[in-house]
Amino acid sequence: MNYYQLLKHYIEQSGLSHREISRQCKARGTPVSQAYISQIVKRDVPPASDEVNRVIATVTGGDPEALIIAAYKEKAPVQIRELLDQADSITSLINKCIDSLVDAMVDESGYVDNLYRDLLISGLIENGMVIEDEEQFMKYGYQAKSFLKSLDIEAKLKIFTMVVDSSLGTSPKQGEPAIRKADRPKATHRRSHAILRVPVLRRIHAKQPNPLMEERNIVTWIELANYGDYQDGELFFLTVQDDSMAGSRICNGDKVLVKIQPTVENGEIAVVNIDEQDALLRRIKKVDSDLVLLYPDNPHYKPLVTHHRNVRICGKVIQVRFNPS
């Protein structure tokens, strides 16, 4: 079953009305409106966030991990969906990816490289995890594997995406064969680094030709591991200013990692300037050769259909760093 079929199956099997499901979701601390549940079931909106899928599955007696994985597959690029469809067990596939990631981080003695270890620790702390003894935390490869495999499915899917993206690179255009990263010719003019220093921007003005040109918009810098083989000046973080993408668990105060590019595929989240206004986050869908649909992942915000000339894509969102507060 795909995501929508599985969600409908859980709801029908529970015998609960959309109103009752909404009530029980709110009682569990995750408000989900009756209208939004109806929109998901009718496929009027993209799959819900992991948090919403988990609470709906719990309320209806379904399997939260199965629904979260189904939603992930629905939104994933074609190459990742194909990998998941071919796997006998998605859980086993994800665990293999974790093994591959950790194996690339350890030395011959089994110690996790200090640089990678520090990046992992800082990433976990930024996502709200309390680590009592950083000196001993994930010091060895086996400890890192054990810990990462103990995380919830949401976190493990993020790790899986990172490993697959690093292995496959950017998704090919429609009709082109997939090219493995190892098979690509090396570009002599590019200089990639193991660690990137990425600026955090406050906002992007409509008439700003390049998001990184105005240094006064740079709030701070973040160092991160360069798993995607990017080069300096290709990425930036943008601090989210509203909850228009809350359905994708992107909320006010979070930071989105953005790859600078002028186009995105249908359904992908982009940072865009609309009608010469400051940049915001929206999913993009081309209606025809002239019109573009920009829609939020929050039913409280209205979608917009406009001419493509009124839209400037600043870049594609490739990662989210959640605000721990």
C-alpha positions as CSV (number, residue, x, y, z in Angstrom):
1,M,0.0,0.0,0.0
2,N,1.1,3.5,-0.6
3,Y,0.9,6.2,2.0
4,Y,-2.7,7.3,1.3
5,Q,-4.0,3.8,1.0
6,L,-2.3,2.8,4.3
7,L,-3.7,5.9,6.1
8,K,-7.2,5.3,4.8
9,H,-6.9,1.6,5.8
10,Y,-5.9,2.5,9.4
11,I,-8.8,5.0,9.7
12,E,-11.4,2.6,8.3
13,Q,-10.1,-0.3,10.5
14,S,-10.3,1.9,13.6
15,G,-14.0,2.8,13.0
16,L,-13.3,6.3,14.3
17,S,-14.6,9.4,12.6
18,H,-12.2,12.2,11.5
19,R,-13.6,14.3,14.3
20,E,-12.9,11.7,17.0
21,I,-9.4,11.1,15.6
22,S,-8.8,14.9,15.7
23,R,-10.0,15.0,19.3
24,Q,-7.7,12.1,20.4
25,C,-4.7,13.6,18.6
26,K,-5.2,16.8,20.5
27,A,-5.5,14.9,23.7
28,R,-2.1,13.3,23.0
29,G,-0.5,16.7,22.6
30,T,-0.5,17.0,18.8
31,P,-3.4,19.1,17.4
32,V,-4.6,17.8,14.0
33,S,-7.8,19.4,12.6
34,Q,-10.7,17.3,11.3
35,A,-10.5,19.3,8.0
36,Y,-6.7,18.5,7.6
37,I,-7.3,14.8,8.2
38,S,-10.0,14.9,5.4
39,Q,-7.6,16.7,3.1
40,I,-4.9,14.0,3.6
41,V,-7.3,11.1,3.0
42,K,-8.6,12.8,-0.2
43,R,-4.9,13.4,-1.4
44,D,-5.6,17.1,-1.5
45,V,-2.3,17.8,0.4
46,P,1.1,16.1,0.6
47,P,1.7,13.5,3.2
48,A,1.6,14.8,6.8
49,S,4.6,15.3,9.0
50,D,6.2,12.5,10.9
51,E,4.8,13.8,14.2
52,V,1.2,13.9,12.7
53,N,1.6,10.5,11.1
54,R,2.8,9.0,14.4
55,V,-0.1,10.3,16.4
56,I,-2.7,9.4,13.8
57,A,-1.4,5.8,13.5
58,T,-1.3,5.5,17.3
59,V,-4.9,6.7,17.7
60,T,-6.2,4.5,14.9
61,G,-4.3,1.4,16.1
62,G,-1.9,1.3,13.1
63,D,1.8,0.9,12.9
64,P,3.4,4.4,13.3
65,E,6.7,3.4,11.7
66,A,5.0,1.9,8.7
67,L,3.0,5.1,8.1
68,I,6.1,7.3,8.5
69,I,8.1,5.1,6.1
70,A,5.2,5.2,3.6
71,A,5.0,9.0,3.8
72,Y,8.8,9.2,3.4
73,K,8.6,7.1,0.2
74,E,5.8,9.3,-1.2
75,K,8.0,12.4,-0.9
76,A,11.4,10.8,-1.7
77,P,13.3,11.2,-5.0
78,V,12.8,8.4,-7.6
79,Q,16.2,6.8,-6.9
80,I,15.5,6.5,-3.1
81,R,12.0,5.1,-3.8
82,E,13.5,2.5,-6.1
83,L,16.0,1.4,-3.4
84,L,13.2,1.1,-0.8
85,D,10.9,-0.8,-3.2
86,Q,13.7,-3.3,-4.0
87,A,14.5,-4.0,-0.3
88,D,13.2,-7.1,1.4
89,S,13.3,-5.2,4.7
90,I,13.5,-1.4,4.9
91,T,14.7,-1.6,8.5
92,S,17.6,-3.9,7.4
93,L,18.5,-1.5,4.5
94,I,18.6,1.5,6.9
95,N,20.8,-0.4,9.4
96,K,23.2,-1.3,6.5
97,C,23.4,2.4,5.6
98,I,24.2,3.3,9.2
99,D,26.9,0.6,9.2
100,S,28.4,2.1,6.0
101,L,28.3,5.6,7.5
102,V,30.0,4.6,10.7
103,D,32.6,2.5,8.9
104,A,33.6,5.5,6.9
105,M,34.1,7.5,10.2
106,V,36.4,5.1,12.1
107,D,40.1,4.4,11.9
108,E,41.8,1.0,11.8
109,S,41.6,0.7,15.6
110,G,37.8,1.2,15.6
111,Y,37.9,4.7,17.0
112,V,35.5,7.3,15.6
113,D,37.4,10.2,14.0
114,N,37.2,13.1,16.4
115,L,36.1,15.6,13.8
116,Y,33.2,13.4,12.7
117,R,32.4,12.6,16.3
118,D,32.2,16.3,17.3
119,L,29.9,17.0,14.3
120,L,27.6,14.2,15.3
121,I,27.5,15.3,18.9
122,S,26.8,19.0,18.0
123,G,24.1,17.9,15.6
124,L,22.4,15.8,18.3
125,I,22.6,18.6,20.9
126,E,21.1,21.0,18.4
127,N,18.2,18.6,18.0
128,G,17.5,18.7,21.7
129,M,19.4,15.6,22.9
130,V,21.1,15.8,26.3
131,I,24.6,14.2,26.3
132,E,26.1,13.8,29.8
133,D,29.6,12.5,29.0
134,E,30.8,13.8,25.7
135,E,34.3,12.4,26.3
136,Q,33.0,8.8,26.2
137,F,30.0,9.3,23.9
138,M,30.3,7.3,20.7
139,K,34.0,7.0,21.1
140,Y,34.1,3.6,19.3
141,G,32.5,2.6,16.0
142,Y,30.4,-0.2,17.6
143,Q,29.0,2.4,20.1
144,A,28.1,4.7,17.3
145,K,26.3,2.0,15.4
146,S,24.4,0.8,18.5
147,F,23.3,4.3,19.3
148,L,22.3,5.4,15.8
149,K,20.3,2.1,15.3
150,S,18.4,2.8,18.6
151,L,17.1,6.2,17.3
152,D,13.4,6.5,16.2
153,I,12.5,5.9,12.6
154,E,12.3,9.6,11.8
155,A,16.0,10.1,12.7
156,K,17.1,6.9,11.0
157,L,15.4,8.0,7.8
158,K,17.3,11.2,7.9
159,I,20.6,9.3,8.2
160,F,19.5,7.0,5.4
161,T,18.8,9.9,3.1
162,M,22.1,11.5,3.9
163,V,24.0,8.3,3.0
164,V,22.1,7.6,-0.2
165,D,22.4,11.2,-1.4
166,S,26.1,11.1,-0.7
167,S,26.4,7.8,-2.7
168,L,24.1,8.7,-5.6
169,G,24.5,12.5,-5.8
170,T,21.9,14.7,-7.4
171,S,19.0,12.9,-8.9
172,P,19.3,12.7,-12.7
173,K,16.9,14.5,-15.0
174,Q,13.9,12.5,-16.2
175,G,15.0,10.1,-19.0
176,E,18.7,10.1,-18.0
177,P,20.3,7.0,-16.5
178,A,21.4,7.2,-12.9
179,I,25.2,7.8,-12.5
180,R,27.0,6.6,-9.5
181,K,29.2,9.1,-7.8
182,A,32.2,7.0,-8.2
183,D,31.7,6.9,-12.0
184,R,31.5,10.6,-12.5
185,P,34.6,12.4,-14.0
186,K,36.4,14.5,-11.6
187,A,36.1,18.2,-12.3
188,T,39.5,19.8,-12.0
189,H,38.1,23.3,-11.3
190,R,36.1,22.2,-8.2
191,R,37.6,22.2,-4.8
192,S,35.6,20.3,-2.2
193,H,36.3,20.1,1.5
194,A,35.6,17.5,4.1
195,I,34.2,20.3,6.3
196,L,32.2,23.2,5.0
197,R,31.7,26.5,6.7
198,V,28.1,27.5,5.8
199,P,26.6,31.0,6.5
200,V,23.3,31.4,8.4
201,L,21.1,34.1,6.8
202,R,18.4,36.2,8.4
203,R,16.5,36.8,5.2
204,I,16.8,37.1,1.5
205,H,15.7,40.3,-0.2
206,A,13.8,40.2,-3.4
207,K,16.3,42.2,-5.5
208,Q,19.3,40.4,-4.0
209,P,20.9,38.6,-7.1
210,N,22.7,36.0,-4.9
211,P,21.6,35.0,-1.4
212,L,25.3,35.2,-0.2
213,M,26.2,38.6,-1.6
214,E,25.1,40.8,1.3
215,E,27.3,40.0,4.3
216,R,25.1,42.1,6.6
217,N,22.4,39.3,6.3
218,I,24.8,36.7,7.7
219,V,24.0,36.0,11.3
220,T,26.6,33.4,12.0
221,W,28.4,30.4,10.4
222,I,27.9,26.7,10.9
223,E,30.5,24.0,10.2
224,L,29.2,20.7,8.8
225,A,30.5,17.5,7.2
226,N,30.6,17.7,3.4
227,Y,28.8,14.4,2.7
228,G,27.4,15.8,-0.6
229,D,30.7,16.9,-2.1
230,Y,29.6,20.5,-2.2
231,Q,32.0,23.5,-2.6
232,D,32.2,26.8,-0.8
233,G,29.4,29.2,-1.8
234,E,26.9,26.5,-2.9
235,L,25.0,26.2,0.4
236,F,23.4,28.5,3.0
237,F,21.2,28.1,6.1
238,L,18.1,30.2,6.3
239,T,16.3,30.8,9.6
240,V,12.6,30.0,9.2
241,Q,10.3,32.9,10.0
242,D,6.8,31.2,10.2
243,D,5.1,27.9,10.4
244,S,3.8,27.7,6.8
245,M,5.7,24.4,6.3
246,A,4.8,22.9,9.7
247,G,3.3,19.9,7.9
248,S,6.8,18.9,6.9
249,R,8.0,19.6,10.5
250,I,9.7,22.9,9.5
251,C,8.6,25.4,12.1
252,N,9.4,29.0,13.1
253,G,13.0,29.2,14.4
254,D,14.3,26.1,12.6
255,K,17.1,26.4,10.1
256,V,16.9,25.0,6.6
257,L,20.0,24.0,4.7
258,V,19.6,25.3,1.1
259,K,21.5,24.4,-2.1
260,I,21.7,27.4,-4.4
261,Q,20.0,26.5,-7.7
262,P,17.5,28.3,-10.0
263,T,15.1,25.3,-10.5
264,V,13.6,22.4,-8.5
265,E,11.6,19.4,-9.3
266,N,7.8,19.3,-8.8
267,G,6.9,18.8,-5.2
268,E,10.3,19.8,-3.8
269,I,10.6,22.6,-1.1
270,A,12.3,25.7,-2.3
271,V,13.3,29.1,-1.0
272,V,11.5,31.5,-3.3
273,N,10.9,35.2,-3.9
274,I,7.3,35.8,-5.0
275,D,6.2,39.1,-6.6
276,E,9.4,40.8,-5.4
277,Q,8.8,40.0,-1.8
278,D,11.4,38.7,0.7
279,A,12.0,35.0,0.4
280,L,9.9,32.3,2.0
281,L,9.5,28.5,1.8
282,R,7.1,26.8,-0.5
283,R,6.7,23.5,-2.4
284,I,6.8,24.1,-6.2
285,K,4.6,22.5,-8.9
286,K,4.6,23.5,-12.5
287,V,0.9,23.8,-13.7
288,D,1.8,24.4,-17.4
289,S,4.5,26.2,-19.4
290,D,3.5,29.6,-17.9
291,L,1.9,29.0,-14.4
292,V,3.5,27.8,-11.2
293,L,1.7,26.5,-8.1
294,L,3.4,27.4,-4.8
295,Y,1.8,25.7,-1.8
296,P,2.5,25.5,1.9
297,D,2.4,22.4,4.1
298,N,0.0,24.1,6.5
299,P,-3.7,24.4,5.8
300,H,-3.8,27.7,7.5
301,Y,-1.8,29.2,4.7
302,K,-3.2,29.7,1.2
303,P,-1.5,28.2,-2.0
304,L,-0.7,30.6,-4.8
305,V,-0.9,30.1,-8.6
306,T,1.2,32.7,-10.4
307,H,3.1,33.2,-13.7
308,H,6.6,31.8,-13.5
309,R,8.0,35.3,-14.2
310,N,6.8,36.3,-10.8
311,V,8.8,33.6,-9.0
312,R,12.5,33.5,-8.4
313,I,13.9,30.3,-6.9
314,C,16.9,30.9,-4.7
315,G,17.6,27.3,-3.9
316,K,16.4,23.8,-2.9
317,V,15.9,22.8,0.8
318,I,18.0,19.7,1.4
319,Q,18.1,19.5,5.2
320,V,16.4,20.9,8.3
321,R,17.9,21.7,11.7
322,F,15.2,21.8,14.3
323,N,15.1,24.5,16.9
324,P,15.5,22.6,20.2
325,S,13.4,25.1,22.1
